[in-house]
Amino acid sequence: MAATRATRPSSFSRNPSTSAAPSIPLPGVKLGPGNAAFVSSGIPDLDRILGGGFLLGSLVMVMEDAEAPHHLLLLRNFMAQGVVHRQPLLFASPSEEPRAFLGTLPTPIAASKEERPRVPGPNQEGKEQGLRIAWQYKKYFGEQPASQPQYKDVKQEFSNTFDLRKSIERHMLSSQNIDCVSIEKISDLAPLRERCSSFLSKLNGDNSSIGLAGRIAIQSLCAPQCGFSDWDMVSFVRSLRAMLRSSRAVGIITFPSSILPHSFSKRWQHLADTLLSVKAIPDDDKDLAKLLTGYQDMVGLLHVHKVAQISSQVPVILEANTFSLKLHRRRSLILEKLNQAPVEGSSGTSYGTAGPCTASFKGSSIDF
Amino acid sequence: MNTSPHLLDEALGLMPGISNGGALSQGCIVLIEDSVETSGAFILHYIVKRALSLDSSGIVLFLALAHPFSHYERILRKLGCNLSVHREQKRFHLFDILQLEFPCESKKDSVEQGLVELYSKIQSAVEVISSRDHSRAHISILIDDLSILEIAAHGSMDHVLNFLHYCVTLTSEQNCSLVILNHEDIYPDIEGRRLLSHLVYLADFIIKAEPLATGIAADVHGQLTVLKKGTSNNGHYSADKASNFHFQVKEHGVDLFFPGSRC
């Protein structure tokens, strides 16, 4: 055989590393199409609904239901996810001791322990096939570390499921970069703005070190016990949004929209990049029980008003905008699409039943 | 055959073949109203694209209060308009005032001062452009969006109105067009509507983007109402003209169609 030409270039060329995206992926950050980078909300279902998670550089706002604390579920999952991924966190709340809230953060559940009957499909079969192949070769590789430390397993996932019944371990909180601010009884938002600004500028890191993705969580910003003026508050929201835009962080603000005057509530809603609202479900509402399946398990409702989009003018249209908040196996938060309960056969033709259903729906308390 | 952009062109008078090409007619004021459910930003993007199109010599001054330059650049690139190139060629100027703050030593004065400064920046930019060689260049000033300017001004409606009126003088003196995006659902009651009623009075075109009455749909994102105000020039009177379309926003543009004409 003739000697191959030594200098013949290979037809295969290595792909240059993607130009726009950071060459080193940040911990807990998933990259998407365009320049999108996502962090997890701490609720895998919500990440899926929002198309990946919370966009870095965006502002998420949650309209609270004044009668129920469901927004705290969202906040807890969000903050716990940040702790698991070791992302710096700034938390502000209108209570005297915001640090106390950290004690209520849920602990992550390791994926290996959690069975996944709810998401069946090709994954399972593929996994099994993969296992079968690997098993043959296992004898050549020696014993793989079968039980990886639970913590490490948990950390490598983009989105964790959290057990709301158990609090997060103390050691995870203490070694963590968490800053807490109380916004109770202070008349001016300038200090909070300062803290946010310094928090965000620290995220960029030096040239040598890798920057980190950060999280800012502000609970009940316009709560009555804070003495801020309407214009001060909306001005703060606007400047936070502008600061977040040019940073590697996600901000989440929950606020009881019913307390704000209508026009200010609308201004806040316009400033949000992603807008959600939570609503309580009244216990023992007979109409709702007839209307929706699984009503007994529902804790509340989550409505998605707006989803953040960068680099696109096309609005995100979801298949469904309202989801029920449920506790899966009484410990972790899941979101499910609403399913209309099957109509009883005895109550007439399908045309006849369509009418009363919508009428009672309008009459019920669900009204976004 | 994609005939839909022509519907918006027709409604706004952006017909090609007229001397200014794709730009708005001189001295024209356009008000874009939108709501939380339906954003009207796509109209701004469309106007920028048409103003910077090759067959026109338009120049765009953009007051960016809502998003930074990178955001618009990415979106306009998908629409087929390269903002970076236009910026280098001095056809696109963006004032990044996302972090516009009026330092509050003595609040009232500082807001006025700040707005006066902002206006003088815009005015000097306009003067620089019109004194250059291509004095036939048509300048469009776009504001995205006015409600954030109100927030920056801490709610002092008077100062914002003054600023607005000064910008309107640019339309008559320097023949610029002014396009303003504002959120209509922020002003529910009579008290707060003062700014909106001034805008409605001043505007030549009012474009309103609303959600459909029937709710959200995947292929129709909302409805667009374009009102062209009637004019009375030299005794020649023309009536108001209203057009109603349904629209679907896409990556590369917007599809407009008459209600019900989509199969």
Contacts between the chains, C-beta under 8 A, distances in Angstrom:
chain1	res1	chain2	res2	distance
A	34	B	74	6.9
A	35	B	74	7.2
A	231	B	151	7.4
A	231	B	154	5.0
A	231	B	155	4.6
A	234	B	151	5.4
A	235	B	151	5.5
A	235	B	152	7.4
A	235	B	154	6.5
A	238	B	148	6.2
A	238	B	151	5.0
A	238	B	152	7.4
A	239	B	99	6.8
A	239	B	101	7.3
A	242	B	98	4.2
A	242	B	99	4.9
A	243	B	99	7.6
A	245	B	67	7.4
A	245	B	68	5.9
A	245	B	98	6.6
A	246	B	68	6.8
A	262	B	188	5.4
A	262	B	189	8.0
A	263	B	186	5.1
A	263	B	187	6.4
A	263	B	188	6.0
A	263	B	189	7.7
A	263	B	192	5.5
A	266	B	36	6.6
A	266	B	183	7.0
A	266	B	185	5.1
A	266	B	186	4.7
A	266	B	188	7.8
A	267	B	147	6.4
A	267	B	151	6.9
A	267	B	183	7.8
A	267	B	186	5.6
A	269	B	36	4.7
A	270	B	36	5.9
A	270	B	147	6.7
A	270	B	183	5.3
A	270	B	186	7.1
A	275	B	36	7.3
A	305	B	36	6.8
A	305	B	37	7.6
A	306	B	36	7.0
A	310	B	71	6.6
A	310	B	74	7.2
A	311	B	71	7.2
A	311	B	74	3.6
A	311	B	75	6.4
A	311	B	78	7.7
A	312	B	74	7.8
A	312	B	75	6.6
A	312	B	78	7.2
A	312	B	251	6.2
A	313	B	41	6.2
A	313	B	42	4.7
A	313	B	45	5.7
A	313	B	75	5.1
A	313	B	78	8.0
A	313	B	249	5.8
A	313	B	251	7.5
A	314	B	249	5.1
A	314	B	250	6.2
A	314	B	251	5.8
A	315	B	38	7.7
A	315	B	39	6.6
A	315	B	221	5.8
A	315	B	249	6.3
A	317	B	216	6.2
A	317	B	217	7.6
A	317	B	218	4.9
A	317	B	221	7.3
A	321	B	216	7.0
